[in-house]
Amino acid sequence: MTDKHLSRLAWLVTAAGLALLAGAVGLILLRSTVPPRPGDQLWINDLIVTAPLAVAIVVGGFVAARLPRNPYGWLLLAFGIGNGGIQSFSVEYILVSDQIAPLPLTPLAFYFAAFGFSLWLAAVPLLFLLFPAGRLPSRRWRWLAVVVVFAFLVLASLMWLSPSAVLVSVPSPFHGAATLNGWADTLTSTATFLILLAILLSAISVLVRGLRARGLERQQFKWLGLASVVMVLAFFFNTELVPLLPGLLDALLEAAAFAGVPLAVGIAVLRYRLWDIDVIIRKTVLYGLLSALLAVVFYLLVVVLQAIFTQVTGRDSPATVILSTLAIAALFTPLRRAIQGVIDRRFYRRKYDAEKVLADFAATARDETDLDMLTAELARVIQEAMQPEFVGVWLLPASGAGQQGSVPLPLGAGQGEGLSSPRPLGEG
C-alpha cells in the first residue's frame, strides 16, 4: 500500500475507534439509570476511565496519518481502540444486556472484551520501547518484544475461556469445560504476568535511556518518563491487582495513565518539532473538553426533562432524548468557539494575539481610504505580529509604469533604523 492509502486507512481506523468509544460512553450513561450490580464499579468511575482514551485515539490517528510507515501511531491507535473502544464497549454491552434488556450477540461480547484487553495491554510496553523514533533501542531488546507479541497471542486466543480473567461481573457462558478452562487459566495468567513484567522493564528502560540521553533528546525522555511512572502506578495500584485505592481515586489514576502516555508523546514531539503536532494537541484538548461538557449537559438535560415529563404525564417519554439531542446540536458551535478561545488565550497566546491583530487590520483595510494611514497601520501590524528588524514596501505609481519608490515604514525602538533592501509587497 502507498503512504496515501495508509493515511486514509489511519483516518478510517480513527473514526471507527471514536465511534466505538462514543458507543461505550452512551452505554455507560444508559446504565446510569439503573442501580449497579453488587461488586460493580459506579457508572461515573467507568466514565472517568473511558472518556480520556479519546486522547490516545485522536493522537494516534494523526501520527499514523502523518507517518504511516512509523509503527508508533498505529500502536497508539491499538492502545486507545483496544481499551476505550473494543473492551469498554463490549463490557458495557454485556452489563446493559444483563441489567436493562437482553441484547443480541451478547456471548460474542465476552470474546471481544478479552481481545480488546489483550490488545491495549500488549501495546503499552511496545509504546515505551519504541519511543521516540519508532524503533527498538538496540537488538538486545528484541527478546522482550518477542515475549510481548507471544503473550498477546496467548491472551487473545485463550483469555475469554479463563475463569480467573474477570473483566465483567456477569458470568461468562464459556466457563463450563473444566479441563479447557484450567489450561486457559494457567496460560493466560502466565501471559498477563509476562506483559506486566515487560511493562515494568520497558518503563525502566525509558528512565535509563533518559538519564543517558543528552541535550534535546533528554528533555523528550523526561516527558515520557513521567508518563511511564504514572502508568506503572496505575497497574500496580489497580483495584483488581492491589486493592489499596478507593474506586474514585483508582479511576482517576487510571484515567491519568491512559491519557498520559499519548499526551507525553505529543508534548515531546511538539517541543522538539520532530513533526508538526501542534494542531493535534490543540484539537485533542478542544474536542476532549467539548465532548466532556456536552456529555454532562446531555445527561443533565435527560434527567431534568425526564423528571418533568414524569411529573406531568406520569410516565417516561422518549421525547426527552430527542429534545436533549437538539439542545446539544444547538450548543455545539458556541461551546466549541468559547473553548477554543480559552485554549488559545491560555496556551497559544502568541498565535491568538497575531490572529487578533490581523483580523483588526483586515477591518481597517476594508474601511480606510487614506494611503498614508493605511501604510502606517500596516507598519504597526507587521511590528506587532512579526517583530522584524527592518520593514520596507514598494509602491507602484497609479500609472502602472515608470518609477517605483520605496516608502520607509516606522519601526519600534530597538528594531533597527532605516530600510533593508526593500522587496515588493505586491505587483500591479
MILO-849062 format. One record per residue (C-alpha): residue in three letters; z, y, x. Coordinates in steps of 0.02 Angstrom, whole numbers, padded with zeros to 5 digits, always signed. Example, Ala and Ser with C-alpha at 12.3 -4.5 7.8 and 13.67 -1.06 7.14 Angstrom:
// MILO-849062
ALA+00390-00225+00615 SER+00357-00053+00684 
END
This chain:
// MILO-849062
MET+00000+00000+00000 THR-00036+00177+00057 ASP+00100+00307+00078 LYS+00038+00394-00079 HIS+00058+00236-00183 LEU+00229+00202-00108 SER+00285+00379-00151 ARG+00229+00354-00331 LEU+00322+00190-00335 ALA+00479+00278-00272 TRP+00470+00403-00415 LEU+00444+00264-00542 VAL+00593+00167-00474 THR+00698+00326-00477 ALA+00651+00361-00658 ALA+00692+00182-00708 GLY+00860+00191-00618 LEU+00907+00354-00702 ALA+00857+00283-00871 LEU+00970+00132-00844 LEU+01111+00247-00787 ALA+01090+00355-00942 GLY+01094+00198-01048 ALA+01256+00143-00964 VAL+01335+00314-00997 GLY+01279+00305-01178 LEU+01358+00133-01199 ILE+01519+00195-01119 LEU+01527+00339-01244 LEU+01489+00218-01386 ARG+01631+00104-01327 SER+01750+00252-01327 THR+01752+00245-01517 VAL+01848+00079-01519 PRO+02014+00027-01440 PRO+01995-00056-01268 ARG+02022-00242-01244 PRO+02184-00295-01156 GLY+02159-00277-00969 ASP+02002-00168-00984 GLN+01986+00000-00899 LEU+01988+00153-01008 TRP+01814+00215-01051 ILE+01847+00380-00961 ASN+01880+00286-00798 ASP+01715+00193-00815 LEU+01627+00358-00848 ILE+01705+00439-00693 VAL+01645+00294-00584 THR+01471+00277-00660 ALA+01408+00456-00679 PRO+01416+00507-00493 LEU+01296+00365-00449 ALA+01156+00480-00508 VAL+01178+00565-00338 ALA+01126+00407-00245 ILE+00977+00375-00360 VAL+00910+00553-00350 VAL+00934+00574-00162 GLY+00866+00400-00129 GLY+00714+00435-00236 PHE+00673+00597-00146 VAL+00696+00520+00026 ALA+00592+00367-00018 ALA+00454+00477-00089 ARG+00452+00589+00065 LEU+00466+00449+00194 PRO+00405+00293+00104 ARG+00397+00190+00265 ASN+00578+00226+00308 PRO+00697+00097+00230 TYR+00838+00222+00209 GLY+00779+00297+00045 TRP+00748+00126-00030 LEU+00922+00069+00021 LEU+00997+00220-00065 LEU+00898+00177-00221 ALA+00960-00003-00212 PHE+01139+00058-00195 GLY+01129+00181-00341 ILE+01025+00074-00460 GLY+01118-00087-00422 ASN+01286-00008-00459 GLY+01254+00130-00586 GLY+01100+00055-00667 ILE+01096-00135-00670 GLN+01281-00181-00655 SER+01354-00040-00759 PHE+01225-00057-00897 SER+01248-00246-00904 VAL+01439-00237-00907 GLU+01440-00104-01042 TYR+01310-00202-01141 ILE+01424-00354-01139 LEU+01577-00252-01191 VAL+01485-00165-01334 SER+01418-00332-01392 ASP+01594-00403-01392 GLN+01690-00256-01464 ILE+01571-00169-01584 ALA+01422-00275-01637 PRO+01332-00428-01566 LEU+01179-00381-01464 PRO+01030-00492-01419 LEU+01015-00574-01247 THR+01198-00543-01206 PRO+01212-00702-01097 LEU+01071-00635-00988 ALA+01176-00479-00955 PHE+01305-00586-00864 TYR+01174-00632-00734 PHE+01110-00454-00713 ALA+01288-00389-00693 ALA+01313-00510-00548 PHE+01142-00468-00474 GLY+01175-00280-00482 PHE+01343-00303-00397 SER+01263-00408-00259 LEU+01125-00279-00232 TRP+01233-00124-00208 LEU+01369-00214-00111 ALA+01243-00280+00016 ALA+01162-00108+00032 VAL+01323-00025+00093 PRO+01335-00099+00270 LEU+01148-00076+00296 LEU+01162+00108+00249 PHE+01292+00128+00386 LEU+01197+00026+00516 LEU+01028+00111+00492 PHE+01093+00290+00496 PRO+01015+00411+00543 ALA+00841+00353+00597 GLY+00817+00204+00480 ARG+00832+00080+00625 LEU+00970-00033+00692 PRO+01069+00045+00836 SER+01011-00097+00950 ARG+00958-00278+00947 ARG+01139-00331+00965 TRP+01166-00283+00782 ARG+01031-00397+00713 TRP+01155-00537+00683 LEU+01256-00426+00565 ALA+01100-00376+00467 VAL+01052-00561+00452 VAL+01228-00604+00389 VAL+01218-00466+00258 VAL+01047-00525+00195 PHE+01105-00707+00188 ALA+01265-00659+00095 PHE+01163-00556-00029 LEU+01050-00705-00067 VAL+01203-00816-00097 LEU+01285-00688-00212 ALA+01125-00652-00309 SER+01096-00838-00335 LEU+01270-00902-00375 MET+01389-00762-00420 TRP+01352-00772-00606 LEU+01415-00953-00602 SER+01577-00913-00511 PRO+01733-00910-00623 SER+01831-00804-00498 ALA+01696-00669-00488 VAL+01756-00574-00641 LEU+01653-00417-00670 VAL+01693-00404-00855 SER+01841-00460-00960 VAL+01731-00554-01085 PRO+01724-00743-01047 SER+01557-00797-00974 PRO+01459-00933-01065 PHE+01407-01004-00895 HIS+01580-01059-00837 GLY+01576-01233-00911 ALA+01515-01350-00772 ALA+01669-01381-00665 THR+01581-01453-00511 LEU+01442-01324-00504 ASN+01563-01182-00538 GLY+01677-01243-00399 TRP+01537-01240-00270 ALA+01480-01070-00333 ASP+01658-01005-00322 THR+01678-01059-00141 LEU+01510-00994-00082 THR+01520-00826-00171 SER+01698-00795-00111 THR+01640-00827+00068 ALA+01486-00716+00047 THR+01590-00574-00027 PHE+01713-00585+00118 LEU+01569-00579+00243 ILE+01495-00423+00164 LEU+01665-00336+00158 LEU+01687-00380+00342 ALA+01512-00313+00377 ILE+01557-00151+00287 LEU+01710-00131+00397 LEU+01613-00169+00558 SER+01468-00056+00513 ALA+01587+00086+00467 ILE+01673+00065+00635 SER+01502+00068+00719 VAL+01467+00236+00637 LEU+01629+00307+00705 VAL+01599+00235+00880 ARG+01418+00295+00887 GLY+01476+00464+00825 LEU+01603+00478+00966 ARG+01471+00429+01095 ALA+01338+00546+01025 ARG+01313+00719+01095 GLY+01254+00885+01028 LEU+01170+00891+00858 GLU+01173+00703+00833 ARG+01362+00701+00847 GLN+01377+00827+00705 GLN+01270+00714+00597 PHE+01385+00567+00627 LYS+01537+00670+00579 TRP+01473+00685+00401 LEU+01434+00501+00380 GLY+01594+00453+00472 LEU+01696+00543+00340 ALA+01599+00457+00201 SER+01625+00290+00288 VAL+01813+00313+00286 VAL+01812+00355+00100 MET+01702+00204+00062 VAL+01814+00084+00158 LEU+01970+00154+00073 ALA+01887+00133-00097 PHE+01852-00051-00062 PHE+02023-00095+00007 PHE+02124+00005-00121 ASN+02018-00051-00268 THR+02124-00118-00410 GLU+02031-00285-00408 LEU+02073-00313-00224 VAL+02235-00221-00186 PRO+02320-00157-00345 LEU+02406-00007-00264 LEU+02325+00137-00359 PRO+02335+00177-00545 GLY+02175+00168-00645 LEU+02128+00353-00645 LEU+02159+00379-00458 ASP+02064+00220-00418 ALA+01917+00282-00524 LEU+01916+00450-00436 LEU+01921+00366-00264 GLU+01776+00252-00311 ALA+01677+00400-00379 ALA+01705+00496-00217 ALA+01647+00346-00116 PHE+01493+00309-00221 ALA+01435+00491-00214 GLY+01499+00523-00037 VAL+01376+00418+00064 PRO+01216+00493-00011 LEU+01290+00667-00006 ALA+01341+00646+00176 VAL+01166+00586+00220 GLY+01092+00736+00128 ILE+01206+00861+00214 ALA+01170+00787+00386 VAL+00983+00789+00359 LEU+00986+00966+00286 ARG+01094+01034+00427 TYR+00978+00974+00564 ARG+00812+00986+00472 LEU+00750+00809+00504 TRP+00651+00842+00345 ASP+00670+00970+00209 ILE+00802+00901+00093 ASP+00868+01071+00035 VAL+00781+01054-00132 ILE+00854+00880-00154 ILE+01032+00939-00131 ARG+01010+01090-00246 LYS+00930+00988-00384 THR+01057+00848-00366 VAL+01204+00968-00385 LEU+01117+01062-00526 TYR+01070+00912-00633 GLY+01230+00818-00592 LEU+01337+00961-00659 LEU+01217+00990-00803 SER+01222+00807-00854 ALA+01412+00803-00848 LEU+01428+00961-00953 LEU+01301+00903-01081 ALA+01386+00732-01094 VAL+01555+00816-01128 VAL+01479+00935-01255 PHE+01386+00793-01341 TYR+01543+00687-01354 LEU+01648+00831-01421 LEU+01514+00875-01548 VAL+01504+00696-01609 VAL+01693+00684-01627 VAL+01710+00853-01715 LEU+01562+00830-01832 GLN+01614+00652-01874 ALA+01787+00714-01920 ILE+01710+00849-02031 PHE+01593+00727-02119 THR+01733+00602-02143 GLN+01844+00737-02218 VAL+01707+00798-02336 THR+01618+00637-02386 GLY+01750+00506-02347 ARG+01637+00407-02230 ASP+01546+00418-02063 SER+01372+00493-02058 PRO+01227+00463-01936 ALA+01186+00648-01955 THR+01320+00687-01826 VAL+01217+00607-01687 ILE+01059+00698-01744 LEU+01145+00867-01752 SER+01230+00840-01584 THR+01064+00792-01504 LEU+00981+00951-01572 ALA+01125+01056-01506 ILE+01108+00976-01333 ALA+00921+01012-01334 ALA+00955+01195-01376 LEU+01089+01211-01241 PHE+00989+01128-01101 THR+00890+01277-01038 PRO+01027+01411-01049 LEU+01153+01297-00964 ARG+01029+01250-00828 ARG+00993+01432-00789 ALA+01177+01478-00787 ILE+01224+01332-00672 GLN+01075+01368-00558 GLY+01132+01550-00541 VAL+01309+01497-00496 ILE+01247+01370-00367 ASP+01126+01493-00287 ARG+01255+01632-00277 ARG+01388+01516-00205 PHE+01290+01401-00087 TYR+01118+01482-00062 ARG+01166+01665-00053 ARG+01027+01722+00064 LYS+00892+01640-00041 TYR+00969+01709-00201 ASP+00977+01886-00130 ALA+00798+01878-00064 GLU+00732+01819-00231 LYS+00827+01956-00322 VAL+00759+02089-00203 LEU+00580+02028-00225 ALA+00600+02023-00415 ASP+00661+02204-00413 PHE+00514+02256-00304 ALA+00392+02172-00423 ALA+00462+02277-00565 THR+00449+02436-00459 ALA+00270+02398-00404 ARG+00218+02373-00584 ASP+00277+02546-00637 GLU+00262+02654-00478 THR+00102+02756-00451 ASP+00153+02864-00302 LEU+00089+02783-00141 ASP+00224+02860-00030 MET+00363+02800-00144 LEU+00284+02627-00152 THR+00270+02611+00039 ALA+00449+02670+00059 GLU+00507+02539-00067 LEU+00402+02408+00022 ALA+00489+02450+00186 ARG+00659+02435+00104 VAL+00616+02266+00027 ILE+00549+02196+00192 GLN+00700+02261+00285 GLU+00824+02187+00161 ALA+00737+02021+00130 MET+00663+01980+00302 GLN+00753+02096+00426 PRO+00609+02115+00551 GLU+00615+02214+00713 PHE+00455+02309+00676 VAL+00354+02342+00520 GLY+00176+02405+00508 VAL+00048+02421+00371 TRP-00138+02456+00372 LEU-00204+02566+00232 LEU-00390+02562+00192 PRO-00461+02728+00130 ALA-00515+02735-00051 SER-00698+02747+00000 GLY-00687+02569+00065 ALA-00770+02615+00231 GLY-00733+02715+00385 GLN-00569+02733+00473 GLN-00414+02630+00450 GLY-00245+02711+00476 SER-00077+02636+00513 VAL+00072+02704+00420 PRO+00244+02681+00501 LEU+00375+02620+00380 PRO+00557+02670+00401 LEU+00672+02542+00479 GLY+00859+02524+00478 ALA+00970+02562+00626 GLY+00965+02434+00765 GLN+00798+02361+00708 GLY+00688+02445+00838 GLU+00586+02603+00841 GLY+00403+02633+00809 LEU+00273+02504+00763 SER+00221+02340+00836 SER+00037+02304+00841 PRO+00005+02329+00657 ARG-00085+02197+00556 PRO-00172+02221+00390 LEU-00063+02178+00242 GLY-00216+02167+00133 GLU-00400+02197+00141 GLY-00502+02292+00012 
END
